[in-house]
Amino acid sequence: MAGDTTPFHIRYAKHPTSDIAGTRYAQVTISSAVGEDPGEADAVGGPEKVAVQKQRIDVELYGTSPAALRALVGATAANLVLGHKAGSGDNEKDTIKNVAFTRFLGQLMFRDPDTGGDIPVFGVGGTAEWIDTDTLALMWLNAADA
């Protein structure tokens, strides 16, 4: 799962409970910091022990309202809820816990899933903030949505 990037054409986005105007697309990336104990200097072969030391969840959110997105930058960390269609066509929602948006990504052209034409979208980026008891399973939840 580490290094995975999951893109979403979203139906809506909320941070934490208020709808974010004009959202169209989100991308969630998981990465890991891996530590190694190389073992004795004269030992043959690879490392003696390899462990995932930290995991990170980064989020990019894109939409047609730059003002709504810019308002997220610097706001208090909160759950980000992304409503989207699953591969089966069912409505689902993903919740990424404690996302703090820290940067405005600017504008890019994006293919609109509704019209098929290119539209300008703006983006913001953020990172999920963990506490000691959090795990990846607690930080990123998926559920059915109405």
CNS distance restraints for C-alpha pairs under 8 A (distance, minus, plus):
assign (resid   1 and name CA) (resid  30 and name CA) 6.96 0.50 0.50
assign (resid   2 and name CA) (resid  30 and name CA) 5.23 0.50 0.50
assign (resid   2 and name CA) (resid  31 and name CA) 4.65 0.50 0.50
assign (resid   2 and name CA) (resid  32 and name CA) 5.66 0.50 0.50
assign (resid   2 and name CA) (resid  55 and name CA) 7.74 0.50 0.50
assign (resid   3 and name CA) (resid  29 and name CA) 6.67 0.50 0.50
assign (resid   3 and name CA) (resid  30 and name CA) 5.32 0.50 0.50
assign (resid   3 and name CA) (resid  31 and name CA) 4.59 0.50 0.50
assign (resid   3 and name CA) (resid  32 and name CA) 7.13 0.50 0.50
assign (resid   4 and name CA) (resid  29 and name CA) 5.67 0.50 0.50
assign (resid   4 and name CA) (resid  30 and name CA) 5.50 0.50 0.50
assign (resid   4 and name CA) (resid  31 and name CA) 7.14 0.50 0.50
assign (resid   5 and name CA) (resid  27 and name CA) 6.77 0.50 0.50
assign (resid   5 and name CA) (resid  28 and name CA) 5.65 0.50 0.50
assign (resid   5 and name CA) (resid  29 and name CA) 4.25 0.50 0.50
assign (resid   5 and name CA) (resid  30 and name CA) 6.55 0.50 0.50
assign (resid   6 and name CA) (resid  27 and name CA) 5.60 0.50 0.50
assign (resid   6 and name CA) (resid  28 and name CA) 5.18 0.50 0.50
assign (resid   6 and name CA) (resid  29 and name CA) 6.31 0.50 0.50
assign (resid   7 and name CA) (resid  25 and name CA) 7.37 0.50 0.50
assign (resid   7 and name CA) (resid  26 and name CA) 5.85 0.50 0.50
assign (resid   7 and name CA) (resid  27 and name CA) 4.31 0.50 0.50
assign (resid   7 and name CA) (resid  28 and name CA) 6.45 0.50 0.50
assign (resid   8 and name CA) (resid  25 and name CA) 5.59 0.50 0.50
assign (resid   8 and name CA) (resid  26 and name CA) 5.14 0.50 0.50
assign (resid   8 and name CA) (resid  27 and name CA) 6.10 0.50 0.50
assign (resid   8 and name CA) (resid  84 and name CA) 6.79 0.50 0.50
assign (resid   9 and name CA) (resid  24 and name CA) 5.98 0.50 0.50
assign (resid   9 and name CA) (resid  25 and name CA) 4.67 0.50 0.50
assign (resid   9 and name CA) (resid  26 and name CA) 6.69 0.50 0.50
assign (resid   9 and name CA) (resid  84 and name CA) 6.38 0.50 0.50
assign (resid   9 and name CA) (resid  85 and name CA) 7.73 0.50 0.50
assign (resid   9 and name CA) (resid 113 and name CA) 7.43 0.50 0.50
assign (resid  10 and name CA) (resid  23 and name CA) 7.16 0.50 0.50
assign (resid  10 and name CA) (resid  24 and name CA) 5.33 0.50 0.50
assign (resid  10 and name CA) (resid  25 and name CA) 5.32 0.50 0.50
assign (resid  10 and name CA) (resid  26 and name CA) 6.78 0.50 0.50
assign (resid  10 and name CA) (resid  82 and name CA) 6.44 0.50 0.50
assign (resid  10 and name CA) (resid  83 and name CA) 5.63 0.50 0.50
assign (resid  10 and name CA) (resid  84 and name CA) 4.50 0.50 0.50
assign (resid  10 and name CA) (resid  85 and name CA) 7.37 0.50 0.50
assign (resid  11 and name CA) (resid  23 and name CA) 7.71 0.50 0.50
assign (resid  11 and name CA) (resid  24 and name CA) 6.89 0.50 0.50
assign (resid  11 and name CA) (resid  82 and name CA) 7.57 0.50 0.50
assign (resid  11 and name CA) (resid  83 and name CA) 5.23 0.50 0.50
assign (resid  11 and name CA) (resid  84 and name CA) 5.13 0.50 0.50
assign (resid  11 and name CA) (resid  85 and name CA) 7.60 0.50 0.50
assign (resid  12 and name CA) (resid  19 and name CA) 6.97 0.50 0.50
assign (resid  12 and name CA) (resid  20 and name CA) 7.37 0.50 0.50
assign (resid  12 and name CA) (resid  23 and name CA) 6.19 0.50 0.50
assign (resid  12 and name CA) (resid  24 and name CA) 7.32 0.50 0.50
assign (resid  12 and name CA) (resid  82 and name CA) 6.00 0.50 0.50
assign (resid  12 and name CA) (resid  83 and name CA) 5.11 0.50 0.50
assign (resid  12 and name CA) (resid  84 and name CA) 7.22 0.50 0.50
assign (resid  13 and name CA) (resid  19 and name CA) 5.88 0.50 0.50
assign (resid  13 and name CA) (resid  20 and name CA) 5.67 0.50 0.50
assign (resid  13 and name CA) (resid  23 and name CA) 6.40 0.50 0.50
assign (resid  13 and name CA) (resid  80 and name CA) 7.03 0.50 0.50
assign (resid  13 and name CA) (resid  81 and name CA) 5.53 0.50 0.50
assign (resid  13 and name CA) (resid  82 and name CA) 4.64 0.50 0.50
assign (resid  13 and name CA) (resid  83 and name CA) 6.25 0.50 0.50
assign (resid  14 and name CA) (resid  18 and name CA) 5.16 0.50 0.50
assign (resid  14 and name CA) (resid  19 and name CA) 4.55 0.50 0.50
assign (resid  14 and name CA) (resid  20 and name CA) 5.61 0.50 0.50
assign (resid  14 and name CA) (resid  80 and name CA) 5.73 0.50 0.50
assign (resid  14 and name CA) (resid  81 and name CA) 5.05 0.50 0.50
assign (resid  14 and name CA) (resid  82 and name CA) 6.72 0.50 0.50
assign (resid  15 and name CA) (resid  19 and name CA) 7.05 0.50 0.50
assign (resid  15 and name CA) (resid  20 and name CA) 7.16 0.50 0.50
assign (resid  15 and name CA) (resid  78 and name CA) 6.17 0.50 0.50
assign (resid  15 and name CA) (resid  79 and name CA) 5.89 0.50 0.50
assign (resid  15 and name CA) (resid  80 and name CA) 4.76 0.50 0.50
assign (resid  15 and name CA) (resid  81 and name CA) 6.53 0.50 0.50
assign (resid  16 and name CA) (resid  78 and name CA) 5.33 0.50 0.50
assign (resid  16 and name CA) (resid  79 and name CA) 4.95 0.50 0.50
assign (resid  16 and name CA) (resid  80 and name CA) 5.67 0.50 0.50
assign (resid  16 and name CA) (resid  81 and name CA) 7.03 0.50 0.50
assign (resid  17 and name CA) (resid  81 and name CA) 7.90 0.50 0.50
assign (resid  20 and name CA) (resid  68 and name CA) 6.29 0.50 0.50
assign (resid  20 and name CA) (resid  69 and name CA) 7.37 0.50 0.50
assign (resid  21 and name CA) (resid  63 and name CA) 7.67 0.50 0.50
assign (resid  21 and name CA) (resid  64 and name CA) 7.85 0.50 0.50
assign (resid  21 and name CA) (resid  65 and name CA) 6.31 0.50 0.50
assign (resid  21 and name CA) (resid  68 and name CA) 5.99 0.50 0.50
assign (resid  22 and name CA) (resid  63 and name CA) 5.06 0.50 0.50
assign (resid  22 and name CA) (resid  64 and name CA) 4.95 0.50 0.50
assign (resid  22 and name CA) (resid  65 and name CA) 5.43 0.50 0.50
assign (resid  22 and name CA) (resid  68 and name CA) 7.96 0.50 0.50
assign (resid  23 and name CA) (resid  61 and name CA) 7.33 0.50 0.50
assign (resid  23 and name CA) (resid  62 and name CA) 5.85 0.50 0.50
assign (resid  23 and name CA) (resid  63 and name CA) 3.90 0.50 0.50
assign (resid  23 and name CA) (resid  64 and name CA) 6.41 0.50 0.50
assign (resid  23 and name CA) (resid  65 and name CA) 7.52 0.50 0.50
assign (resid  24 and name CA) (resid  61 and name CA) 8.00 0.50 0.50
assign (resid  24 and name CA) (resid  62 and name CA) 5.96 0.50 0.50
assign (resid  24 and name CA) (resid  63 and name CA) 4.99 0.50 0.50
assign (resid  24 and name CA) (resid  64 and name CA) 7.46 0.50 0.50
assign (resid  25 and name CA) (resid  61 and name CA) 6.08 0.50 0.50
assign (resid  25 and name CA) (resid  62 and name CA) 5.12 0.50 0.50
assign (resid  25 and name CA) (resid  63 and name CA) 6.65 0.50 0.50
assign (resid  26 and name CA) (resid  59 and name CA) 7.15 0.50 0.50
assign (resid  26 and name CA) (resid  60 and name CA) 5.57 0.50 0.50
assign (resid  26 and name CA) (resid  61 and name CA) 4.45 0.50 0.50
assign (resid  26 and name CA) (resid  62 and name CA) 6.03 0.50 0.50
assign (resid  26 and name CA) (resid  82 and name CA) 7.85 0.50 0.50
assign (resid  27 and name CA) (resid  59 and name CA) 5.70 0.50 0.50
assign (resid  27 and name CA) (resid  60 and name CA) 5.09 0.50 0.50
assign (resid  27 and name CA) (resid  61 and name CA) 6.55 0.50 0.50
assign (resid  28 and name CA) (resid  57 and name CA) 6.83 0.50 0.50
assign (resid  28 and name CA) (resid  58 and name CA) 5.78 0.50 0.50
assign (resid  28 and name CA) (resid  59 and name CA) 4.63 0.50 0.50
assign (resid  28 and name CA) (resid  60 and name CA) 6.57 0.50 0.50
assign (resid  29 and name CA) (resid  56 and name CA) 7.99 0.50 0.50
assign (resid  29 and name CA) (resid  57 and name CA) 5.64 0.50 0.50
assign (resid  29 and name CA) (resid  58 and name CA) 5.15 0.50 0.50
assign (resid  29 and name CA) (resid  59 and name CA) 6.43 0.50 0.50
assign (resid  30 and name CA) (resid  55 and name CA) 7.04 0.50 0.50
assign (resid  30 and name CA) (resid  56 and name CA) 5.58 0.50 0.50
assign (resid  30 and name CA) (resid  57 and name CA) 4.66 0.50 0.50
assign (resid  30 and name CA) (resid  58 and name CA) 6.51 0.50 0.50
assign (resid  31 and name CA) (resid  55 and name CA) 5.77 0.50 0.50
assign (resid  31 and name CA) (resid  56 and name CA) 5.18 0.50 0.50
assign (resid  31 and name CA) (resid  57 and name CA) 6.62 0.50 0.50
assign (resid  32 and name CA) (resid  52 and name CA) 6.52 0.50 0.50
assign (resid  32 and name CA) (resid  53 and name CA) 7.35 0.50 0.50
assign (resid  32 and name CA) (resid  54 and name CA) 5.60 0.50 0.50
assign (resid  32 and name CA) (resid  55 and name CA) 4.34 0.50 0.50
assign (resid  32 and name CA) (resid  56 and name CA) 6.06 0.50 0.50
assign (resid  33 and name CA) (resid  52 and name CA) 5.98 0.50 0.50
assign (resid  33 and name CA) (resid  53 and name CA) 5.60 0.50 0.50
assign (resid  33 and name CA) (resid  54 and name CA) 5.11 0.50 0.50
assign (resid  33 and name CA) (resid  55 and name CA) 6.38 0.50 0.50
assign (resid  34 and name CA) (resid  50 and name CA) 6.92 0.50 0.50
assign (resid  34 and name CA) (resid  51 and name CA) 5.66 0.50 0.50
assign (resid  34 and name CA) (resid  52 and name CA) 4.47 0.50 0.50
assign (resid  34 and name CA) (resid  53 and name CA) 5.51 0.50 0.50
assign (resid  34 and name CA) (resid  54 and name CA) 7.23 0.50 0.50
assign (resid  35 and name CA) (resid  50 and name CA) 5.80 0.50 0.50
assign (resid  35 and name CA) (resid  51 and name CA) 5.39 0.50 0.50
assign (resid  35 and name CA) (resid  52 and name CA) 6.28 0.50 0.50
assign (resid  35 and name CA) (resid  53 and name CA) 6.11 0.50 0.50
assign (resid  36 and name CA) (resid  47 and name CA) 6.44 0.50 0.50
assign (resid  36 and name CA) (resid  48 and name CA) 7.58 0.50 0.50
assign (resid  36 and name CA) (resid  49 and name CA) 5.75 0.50 0.50
assign (resid  36 and name CA) (resid  50 and name CA) 4.55 0.50 0.50
assign (resid  36 and name CA) (resid  51 and name CA) 6.53 0.50 0.50
assign (resid  37 and name CA) (resid  47 and name CA) 5.97 0.50 0.50
assign (resid  37 and name CA) (resid  48 and name CA) 5.69 0.50 0.50
assign (resid  37 and name CA) (resid  49 and name CA) 5.10 0.50 0.50
assign (resid  37 and name CA) (resid  50 and name CA) 6.46 0.50 0.50
assign (resid  38 and name CA) (resid  46 and name CA) 7.11 0.50 0.50
assign (resid  38 and name CA) (resid  47 and name CA) 4.20 0.50 0.50
assign (resid  38 and name CA) (resid  48 and name CA) 5.36 0.50 0.50
assign (resid  38 and name CA) (resid  49 and name CA) 6.92 0.50 0.50
assign (resid  39 and name CA) (resid  43 and name CA) 6.89 0.50 0.50
assign (resid  39 and name CA) (resid  47 and name CA) 6.12 0.50 0.50
assign (resid  39 and name CA) (resid  48 and name CA) 4.93 0.50 0.50
assign (resid  39 and name CA) (resid  49 and name CA) 7.60 0.50 0.50
assign (resid  55 and name CA) (resid 136 and name CA) 7.59 0.50 0.50
assign (resid  56 and name CA) (resid 127 and name CA) 7.46 0.50 0.50
assign (resid  56 and name CA) (resid 128 and name CA) 7.15 0.50 0.50
assign (resid  57 and name CA) (resid 127 and name CA) 5.82 0.50 0.50
assign (resid  57 and name CA) (resid 128 and name CA) 5.52 0.50 0.50
assign (resid  58 and name CA) (resid 125 and name CA) 7.35 0.50 0.50
assign (resid  58 and name CA) (resid 126 and name CA) 5.82 0.50 0.50
assign (resid  58 and name CA) (resid 127 and name CA) 4.44 0.50 0.50
assign (resid  58 and name CA) (resid 128 and name CA) 6.44 0.50 0.50
assign (resid  59 and name CA) (resid  99 and name CA) 7.85 0.50 0.50
assign (resid  59 and name CA) (resid 125 and name CA) 5.63 0.50 0.50
assign (resid  59 and name CA) (resid 126 and name CA) 5.23 0.50 0.50
assign (resid  59 and name CA) (resid 127 and name CA) 5.99 0.50 0.50
assign (resid  59 and name CA) (resid 128 and name CA) 7.80 0.50 0.50
assign (resid  60 and name CA) (resid 123 and name CA) 6.65 0.50 0.50
assign (resid  60 and name CA) (resid 124 and name CA) 5.70 0.50 0.50
assign (resid  60 and name CA) (resid 125 and name CA) 4.40 0.50 0.50
assign (resid  60 and name CA) (resid 126 and name CA) 6.50 0.50 0.50
assign (resid  61 and name CA) (resid 123 and name CA) 5.43 0.50 0.50
assign (resid  61 and name CA) (resid 124 and name CA) 5.45 0.50 0.50
assign (resid  61 and name CA) (resid 125 and name CA) 6.44 0.50 0.50
assign (resid  62 and name CA) (resid  69 and name CA) 7.84 0.50 0.50
assign (resid  62 and name CA) (resid 121 and name CA) 6.01 0.50 0.50
assign (resid  62 and name CA) (resid 122 and name CA) 5.35 0.50 0.50
assign (resid  62 and name CA) (resid 123 and name CA) 4.23 0.50 0.50
assign (resid  62 and name CA) (resid 124 and name CA) 6.66 0.50 0.50
assign (resid  63 and name CA) (resid  69 and name CA) 7.43 0.50 0.50
assign (resid  63 and name CA) (resid 121 and name CA) 5.01 0.50 0.50
assign (resid  63 and name CA) (resid 122 and name CA) 5.47 0.50 0.50
assign (resid  63 and name CA) (resid 123 and name CA) 6.53 0.50 0.50
assign (resid  64 and name CA) (resid 120 and name CA) 6.78 0.50 0.50
assign (resid  64 and name CA) (resid 121 and name CA) 4.81 0.50 0.50
assign (resid  64 and name CA) (resid 122 and name CA) 6.16 0.50 0.50
assign (resid  65 and name CA) (resid  69 and name CA) 6.47 0.50 0.50
assign (resid  65 and name CA) (resid 121 and name CA) 7.64 0.50 0.50
assign (resid  65 and name CA) (resid 122 and name CA) 7.09 0.50 0.50
assign (resid  66 and name CA) (resid  70 and name CA) 5.94 0.50 0.50
assign (resid  66 and name CA) (resid 121 and name CA) 7.86 0.50 0.50
assign (resid  66 and name CA) (resid 122 and name CA) 5.64 0.50 0.50
assign (resid  66 and name CA) (resid 123 and name CA) 7.55 0.50 0.50
assign (resid  67 and name CA) (resid  71 and name CA) 6.18 0.50 0.50
assign (resid  68 and name CA) (resid  72 and name CA) 7.09 0.50 0.50
assign (resid  69 and name CA) (resid  73 and name CA) 7.31 0.50 0.50
assign (resid  69 and name CA) (resid 104 and name CA) 7.90 0.50 0.50
assign (resid  69 and name CA) (resid 122 and name CA) 7.58 0.50 0.50
assign (resid  69 and name CA) (resid 123 and name CA) 6.84 0.50 0.50
assign (resid  69 and name CA) (resid 124 and name CA) 6.29 0.50 0.50
assign (resid  70 and name CA) (resid 104 and name CA) 6.45 0.50 0.50
assign (resid  70 and name CA) (resid 124 and name CA) 7.08 0.50 0.50
assign (resid  71 and name CA) (resid  75 and name CA) 7.22 0.50 0.50
assign (resid  72 and name CA) (resid 101 and name CA) 6.00 0.50 0.50
assign (resid  72 and name CA) (resid 124 and name CA) 7.83 0.50 0.50
assign (resid  73 and name CA) (resid 100 and name CA) 7.63 0.50 0.50
assign (resid  73 and name CA) (resid 101 and name CA) 4.77 0.50 0.50
assign (resid  73 and name CA) (resid 102 and name CA) 5.10 0.50 0.50
assign (resid  73 and name CA) (resid 103 and name CA) 6.04 0.50 0.50
assign (resid  73 and name CA) (resid 104 and name CA) 6.96 0.50 0.50
assign (resid  73 and name CA) (resid 124 and name CA) 7.23 0.50 0.50
assign (resid  74 and name CA) (resid 100 and name CA) 7.18 0.50 0.50
assign (resid  74 and name CA) (resid 101 and name CA) 6.09 0.50 0.50
assign (resid  74 and name CA) (resid 102 and name CA) 5.78 0.50 0.50
assign (resid  75 and name CA) (resid 100 and name CA) 6.93 0.50 0.50
assign (resid  75 and name CA) (resid 101 and name CA) 6.94 0.50 0.50
assign (resid  76 and name CA) (resid 100 and name CA) 6.43 0.50 0.50
assign (resid  77 and name CA) (resid  98 and name CA) 4.95 0.50 0.50
assign (resid  77 and name CA) (resid  99 and name CA) 5.00 0.50 0.50
assign (resid  77 and name CA) (resid 100 and name CA) 4.20 0.50 0.50
assign (resid  77 and name CA) (resid 101 and name CA) 7.39 0.50 0.50
assign (resid  77 and name CA) (resid 128 and name CA) 7.94 0.50 0.50
assign (resid  77 and name CA) (resid 129 and name CA) 7.53 0.50 0.50
assign (resid  78 and name CA) (resid  97 and name CA) 6.61 0.50 0.50
assign (resid  78 and name CA) (resid  98 and name CA) 4.31 0.50 0.50
assign (resid  78 and name CA) (resid  99 and name CA) 5.34 0.50 0.50
assign (resid  78 and name CA) (resid 100 and name CA) 6.77 0.50 0.50
assign (resid  79 and name CA) (resid  95 and name CA) 6.47 0.50 0.50
assign (resid  79 and name CA) (resid  96 and name CA) 5.70 0.50 0.50
assign (resid  79 and name CA) (resid  97 and name CA) 4.42 0.50 0.50
assign (resid  79 and name CA) (resid  98 and name CA) 4.80 0.50 0.50
assign (resid  79 and name CA) (resid  99 and name CA) 5.86 0.50 0.50
assign (resid  80 and name CA) (resid  95 and name CA) 5.58 0.50 0.50
assign (resid  80 and name CA) (resid  96 and name CA) 5.23 0.50 0.50
assign (resid  80 and name CA) (resid  97 and name CA) 6.46 0.50 0.50
assign (resid  80 and name CA) (resid  98 and name CA) 7.30 0.50 0.50
assign (resid  80 and name CA) (resid  99 and name CA) 6.26 0.50 0.50
assign (resid  81 and name CA) (resid  93 and name CA) 6.57 0.50 0.50
assign (resid  81 and name CA) (resid  94 and name CA) 5.71 0.50 0.50
assign (resid  81 and name CA) (resid  95 and name CA) 4.45 0.50 0.50
assign (resid  81 and name CA) (resid  96 and name CA) 6.56 0.50 0.50
assign (resid  82 and name CA) (resid  93 and name CA) 5.34 0.50 0.50
assign (resid  82 and name CA) (resid  94 and name CA) 5.18 0.50 0.50
assign (resid  82 and name CA) (resid  95 and name CA) 6.37 0.50 0.50
assign (resid  83 and name CA) (resid  91 and name CA) 7.19 0.50 0.50
assign (resid  83 and name CA) (resid  92 and name CA) 5.87 0.50 0.50
assign (resid  83 and name CA) (resid  93 and name CA) 4.29 0.50 0.50
assign (resid  83 and name CA) (resid  94 and name CA) 6.60 0.50 0.50
assign (resid  83 and name CA) (resid 145 and name CA) 7.36 0.50 0.50
assign (resid  84 and name CA) (resid  91 and name CA) 5.94 0.50 0.50
assign (resid  84 and name CA) (resid  92 and name CA) 5.49 0.50 0.50
assign (resid  84 and name CA) (resid  93 and name CA) 6.02 0.50 0.50
assign (resid  85 and name CA) (resid  89 and name CA) 5.48 0.50 0.50
assign (resid  85 and name CA) (resid  90 and name CA) 5.64 0.50 0.50
assign (resid  85 and name CA) (resid  91 and name CA) 4.72 0.50 0.50
assign (resid  85 and name CA) (resid  92 and name CA) 5.87 0.50 0.50
assign (resid  86 and name CA) (resid  90 and name CA) 5.34 0.50 0.50
assign (resid  86 and name CA) (resid  91 and name CA) 6.10 0.50 0.50
assign (resid  86 and name CA) (resid  92 and name CA) 6.05 0.50 0.50
assign (resid  90 and name CA) (resid 144 and name CA) 7.73 0.50 0.50
assign (resid  91 and name CA) (resid 144 and name CA) 6.22 0.50 0.50
assign (resid  91 and name CA) (resid 145 and name CA) 5.15 0.50 0.50
assign (resid  91 and name CA) (resid 146 and name CA) 6.45 0.50 0.50
assign (resid  92 and name CA) (resid 142 and name CA) 7.11 0.50 0.50
assign (resid  92 and name CA) (resid 143 and name CA) 5.73 0.50 0.50
assign (resid  92 and name CA) (resid 144 and name CA) 4.44 0.50 0.50
assign (resid  92 and name CA) (resid 145 and name CA) 4.58 0.50 0.50
assign (resid  92 and name CA) (resid 146 and name CA) 7.77 0.50 0.50
assign (resid  93 and name CA) (resid 142 and name CA) 5.82 0.50 0.50
assign (resid  93 and name CA) (resid 143 and name CA) 5.51 0.50 0.50
assign (resid  93 and name CA) (resid 144 and name CA) 6.21 0.50 0.50
assign (resid  93 and name CA) (resid 145 and name CA) 5.67 0.50 0.50
assign (resid  94 and name CA) (resid 140 and name CA) 6.87 0.50 0.50
assign (resid  94 and name CA) (resid 141 and name CA) 5.53 0.50 0.50
assign (resid  94 and name CA) (resid 142 and name CA) 4.45 0.50 0.50
assign (resid  94 and name CA) (resid 143 and name CA) 6.51 0.50 0.50
assign (resid  95 and name CA) (resid 139 and name CA) 7.81 0.50 0.50
assign (resid  95 and name CA) (resid 140 and name CA) 5.66 0.50 0.50
assign (resid  95 and name CA) (resid 141 and name CA) 5.11 0.50 0.50
assign (resid  95 and name CA) (resid 142 and name CA) 6.46 0.50 0.50
assign (resid  96 and name CA) (resid 128 and name CA) 7.08 0.50 0.50
assign (resid  96 and name CA) (resid 139 and name CA) 5.64 0.50 0.50
assign (resid  96 and name CA) (resid 140 and name CA) 4.59 0.50 0.50
assign (resid  96 and name CA) (resid 141 and name CA) 6.57 0.50 0.50
assign (resid  97 and name CA) (resid 128 and name CA) 6.27 0.50 0.50
assign (resid  97 and name CA) (resid 129 and name CA) 7.57 0.50 0.50
assign (resid  97 and name CA) (resid 138 and name CA) 7.75 0.50 0.50
assign (resid  97 and name CA) (resid 139 and name CA) 5.00 0.50 0.50
assign (resid  97 and name CA) (resid 140 and name CA) 6.45 0.50 0.50
assign (resid  98 and name CA) (resid 128 and name CA) 5.19 0.50 0.50
assign (resid  98 and name CA) (resid 129 and name CA) 5.38 0.50 0.50
assign (resid  98 and name CA) (resid 130 and name CA) 7.35 0.50 0.50
assign (resid  99 and name CA) (resid 126 and name CA) 6.22 0.50 0.50
assign (resid  99 and name CA) (resid 127 and name CA) 5.39 0.50 0.50
assign (resid  99 and name CA) (resid 128 and name CA) 4.15 0.50 0.50
assign (resid  99 and name CA) (resid 129 and name CA) 6.21 0.50 0.50
assign (resid 100 and name CA) (resid 126 and name CA) 5.26 0.50 0.50
assign (resid 100 and name CA) (resid 127 and name CA) 5.57 0.50 0.50
assign (resid 100 and name CA) (resid 128 and name CA) 6.21 0.50 0.50
assign (resid 100 and name CA) (resid 129 and name CA) 7.03 0.50 0.50
assign (resid 101 and name CA) (resid 124 and name CA) 6.76 0.50 0.50
assign (resid 101 and name CA) (resid 125 and name CA) 5.53 0.50 0.50
assign (resid 101 and name CA) (resid 126 and name CA) 3.80 0.50 0.50
assign (resid 101 and name CA) (resid 127 and name CA) 6.56 0.50 0.50
assign (resid 102 and name CA) (resid 124 and name CA) 7.57 0.50 0.50
assign (resid 102 and name CA) (resid 125 and name CA) 6.16 0.50 0.50
assign (resid 102 and name CA) (resid 126 and name CA) 5.28 0.50 0.50
assign (resid 102 and name CA) (resid 127 and name CA) 7.78 0.50 0.50
assign (resid 103 and name CA) (resid 124 and name CA) 5.62 0.50 0.50
assign (resid 103 and name CA) (resid 125 and name CA) 5.26 0.50 0.50
assign (resid 103 and name CA) (resid 126 and name CA) 6.75 0.50 0.50
assign (resid 104 and name CA) (resid 123 and name CA) 6.05 0.50 0.50
assign (resid 104 and name CA) (resid 124 and name CA) 4.40 0.50 0.50
assign (resid 104 and name CA) (resid 125 and name CA) 6.42 0.50 0.50
assign (resid 105 and name CA) (resid 122 and name CA) 6.86 0.50 0.50
assign (resid 105 and name CA) (resid 123 and name CA) 4.82 0.50 0.50
assign (resid 105 and name CA) (resid 124 and name CA) 5.11 0.50 0.50
assign (resid 105 and name CA) (resid 125 and name CA) 6.68 0.50 0.50
assign (resid 106 and name CA) (resid 122 and name CA) 5.30 0.50 0.50
assign (resid 106 and name CA) (resid 123 and name CA) 5.72 0.50 0.50
assign (resid 106 and name CA) (resid 124 and name CA) 7.59 0.50 0.50
assign (resid 107 and name CA) (resid 120 and name CA) 6.51 0.50 0.50
assign (resid 107 and name CA) (resid 121 and name CA) 5.54 0.50 0.50
assign (resid 107 and name CA) (resid 122 and name CA) 4.33 0.50 0.50
assign (resid 107 and name CA) (resid 123 and name CA) 6.61 0.50 0.50
assign (resid 108 and name CA) (resid 120 and name CA) 5.72 0.50 0.50
assign (resid 108 and name CA) (resid 121 and name CA) 5.60 0.50 0.50
assign (resid 108 and name CA) (resid 122 and name CA) 6.40 0.50 0.50
assign (resid 109 and name CA) (resid 118 and name CA) 6.05 0.50 0.50
assign (resid 109 and name CA) (resid 119 and name CA) 5.57 0.50 0.50
assign (resid 109 and name CA) (resid 120 and name CA) 4.57 0.50 0.50
assign (resid 109 and name CA) (resid 121 and name CA) 6.10 0.50 0.50
assign (resid 110 and name CA) (resid 118 and name CA) 5.34 0.50 0.50
assign (resid 110 and name CA) (resid 119 and name CA) 5.46 0.50 0.50
assign (resid 110 and name CA) (resid 120 and name CA) 6.17 0.50 0.50
assign (resid 110 and name CA) (resid 121 and name CA) 6.45 0.50 0.50
assign (resid 111 and name CA) (resid 116 and name CA) 5.84 0.50 0.50
assign (resid 111 and name CA) (resid 117 and name CA) 5.56 0.50 0.50
assign (resid 111 and name CA) (resid 118 and name CA) 4.47 0.50 0.50
assign (resid 111 and name CA) (resid 119 and name CA) 6.31 0.50 0.50
assign (resid 112 and name CA) (resid 116 and name CA) 5.06 0.50 0.50
assign (resid 112 and name CA) (resid 117 and name CA) 5.64 0.50 0.50
assign (resid 112 and name CA) (resid 118 and name CA) 5.96 0.50 0.50
assign (resid 112 and name CA) (resid 119 and name CA) 6.35 0.50 0.50
assign (resid 128 and name CA) (resid 139 and name CA) 7.77 0.50 0.50
assign (resid 130 and name CA) (resid 134 and name CA) 6.01 0.50 0.50
assign (resid 130 and name CA) (resid 139 and name CA) 7.71 0.50 0.50
assign (resid 134 and name CA) (resid 138 and name CA) 5.96 0.50 0.50
assign (resid 134 and name CA) (resid 139 and name CA) 6.60 0.50 0.50
assign (resid 135 and name CA) (resid 139 and name CA) 6.18 0.50 0.50
assign (resid 136 and name CA) (resid 140 and name CA) 6.26 0.50 0.50
assign (resid 137 and name CA) (resid 141 and name CA) 6.63 0.50 0.50
